[in-house]
Amino acid sequence: MATATSRDTGPEQHASGPPADRLMQIGEAAERVGLSIRTIRHYEEAGLIVPSARSEGGFRLYTGPDLDRLAVVKRMKPLGFTLDEMRDLLTVLDALDTATGAARAELLDRLEMFHTAATTRVTALRDQLATAEGFADTLRDRLDHHGSPAG
């Protein structure tokens, strides 16, 4: 029987999720994280996620920490991070728990850079949303002024 290896990615814990050592097939993992099976396979091909185990029949088997990694990637995607940036952040998160001294300080600097980049991208998205909401409000005002066809 296949065994799982644990990888901790930090704060992306699923409090009500499966125990870390419970193995689940890709369909259940996809449903729990809210990604498609195809997307998970793509992330595996890109080296972002590696199933912790394989069944005797060759099916991918995922653990809670694997889902945590997928959740990190899922949250980075809408912020426009590249696959390389996602891979880099996951490497940083993987190494942080065991790093010491100068290596730990370097990892924390890299994590801070990701935090700054994420915050900058969130601000840009908020600005875009405000612009889009303003446009939608303008259209609503025009409809109200000229009489909505539905009204």
Secondary structure, 3 states (H helix, E strand, C coil): CCCCCCCCCCCCCCCCCCCCCCCEEHHHHHHHHCCCHHHHHHHHHCCCCCCCEECCCCCEEECHHHHHHHHHHHHHHHHCCCHHHHHHHHHHHHHHCCCCHHHHHHHHHHHHHHHHHHHHHHHHHHHHHHHHHHHHHHHHHHHHHHCCCCC
